[in-house]
């Protein structure tokens, strides 16, 4: 907040807002002040004041207030009150941003079915946009619906440009590692490497995922495979550097020495 001391009264908040009328952070703190004493209507009044006060040029601050208002009605209002604020938020803001925030609000309050409905609405409206599919996938993984996430990935291929399929698969593979089945995640990464063996970024990401899972032996095998590919010198240098850094953190003197020797062998093969 734009002060060292949190205001302790409505009058103090009003004085602070005279100085910072466009600060959603101050307005939200004012709402929270009323909610602490269960003064829901006063918190609503603050939200309404904020929306009429914050400059239309401050789009982010305005959106922050709409999200805070949606949160308020989701937790304390009726279904009708929440619906009314949703409709108003959609009138004044980018629909995609509102729906994305609404989905998060529902998840946070454990309204899983409502969140899924919002994600489906997003898919219908923005099916050609990768982030909508990825966000929906993350929702499924976070709510222990990994199988639904996998089906969603397959569905996405029918709607998304082929140029971005690889990046979407990568995102889902990363989520599979973190929230789903590590073995399925490995299969997805192996599929990507099979299709794009010269993309060193994929090799590096795969190694990092394995290290996070503490699967050091498998990570080492992946790095060893990578340095035996037919890549240009720049890419090989990148992979050897990655391999050496990996062994310095997770190996020992012998494994570090072995990587250095392999690097020298590669250099000699290119200069002979």
C-alpha angles and dihedrals in degrees: 000000000000092000136060092230128054110234114253100200142034089252091055091050090050091052091049091049090054085065097039109027093157097051110112088188091064093043091050091049087052090053090049090050090060094041090057087067093039092249094148097165091051089051088051089051091054090051091051092048090050093052092050094043106043112090116257087232090065096076096163093050090048092049090049089057094048089052090049089050091049089050090051095051093042091056102034110013135080124260089258093051092050092047091052093053091046090054092048092047090052090051094057104031143050105284095221093054092048094050092046091052092044091054090054091049091053093048092049090054091044095246091142099166092050090049091051090052090053091050090051089051089053091051092053092050101037106024092141093059116091098208091062091058093043093049090049090049091051089050091055094047092047091051095050094256098123094149090057089051091053092050089048091055091054090049091051092065090068092057107031127079110261089235091071099040091097094053091047092050088050092053091050091046090054090050090047090056093048103039109010138035115332092205091055088048090054091050090052092050092047089053091053092048090049090054097039108026093160096057100103091184089066092051091049094048091049091052091049091050091052092047090052087054088049090239092142097161093054091046089053091051091052092051091048090052091049096055091054093059124107097251133148119265095258093054093044090051089053092051094046090049089051091048093049093048089049093053092046088058102035107018137055139245092285096051092046090050091048092055092048090051091050090050091052090049089053092049092048091050089055096046099042 
